[in-house]
Amino acid sequence: QVQLVESGGGLVQPGGSLRLSCVASGFTFSGHAMNWYRQTPGKQRELVAAISSDGDNTIYADSVKGRFTISRDNAKNTGYLQMNNLKHEDTAVYYCEVERIGRGQGTQVTVSS
C-alpha cells in the first residue's frame, strides 16, 4: 500500500523553526523526485522546494530561498523540509508530493505571535 505521511507541522512564532518529515512506504522512494508544496485557502498551490531522486539537485521558490532546506534520506524512505526564520506568510498546509506516486495528507504550519 502506497503511503506518504507528513508530520512536524505546528504553531510557531515568527523567526522560529520547524522541520517537516514525509515518510514514504509501499514503493521505492529512492527512484522518485520529491516536492514540497503549500496551500492556503483561496490561493493557488505553491511549489516550495523540490529535490531529485538522489538528492543531488534541489530548487526553491524565491519566497523561501535561504530559509528553507529540502533534503531526503533514501535509506529511511523519508524526505524533509527544514524551515527556519519562519514568517507569517509561511502559514499554510504543507504537502509532500512524490513524482508519479501522489501526495500526503498535509500538515498544518501556522506562524503567529
C-alpha positions, -999 to 999 in steps of 0.1 A, spaced: 0 0 0 15 33 -11 16 59 16 30 93 22 27 106 57 38 141 67 45 153 102 62 181 120 38 209 115 25 231 143 23 266 157 55 286 158 63 322 164 78 344 137 115 337 134 111 302 147 119 269 130 101 237 122 112 205 104 87 187 83 90 150 76 75 129 49 77 91 54 71 70 23 61 34 21 48 9 -4 71 19 -32 108 25 -40 113 60 -26 148 64 -40 135 62 -75 114 93 -74 119 130 -72 100 147 -43 84 181 -39 70 201 -10 40 222 -18 20 245 3 -16 258 1 -37 284 19 -74 289 14 -82 309 -17 -47 308 -30 -31 286 -57 -9 258 -46 27 269 -44 58 248 -51 81 254 -21 110 231 -29 119 201 -49 147 175 -48 159 149 -72 157 112 -65 193 110 -55 192 143 -35 219 159 -56 197 186 -71 173 210 -54 152 240 -63 134 265 -41 107 291 -45 121 326 -43 100 332 -12 118 306 8 154 307 -6 179 310 22 154 300 48 142 265 39 162 234 31 148 203 14 166 170 19 160 133 19 173 101 34 166 73 10 178 47 34 150 58 57 124 65 30 120 99 43 120 134 30 124 166 50 118 203 48 138 223 73 121 257 77 140 285 95 132 321 102 95 315 96 73 343 86 35 349 89 32 344 52 46 308 55 13 298 72 -2 271 51 -9 234 48 23 217 36 22 186 14 49 163 2 44 150 -33 64 123 -48 68 122 -86 44 97 -102 31 85 -69 10 111 -52 9 133 -22 3 130 15 -25 143 36 -7 175 46 5 191 78 -6 225 90 21 251 97 9 283 115 33 311 121 18 335 146 28 355 177 
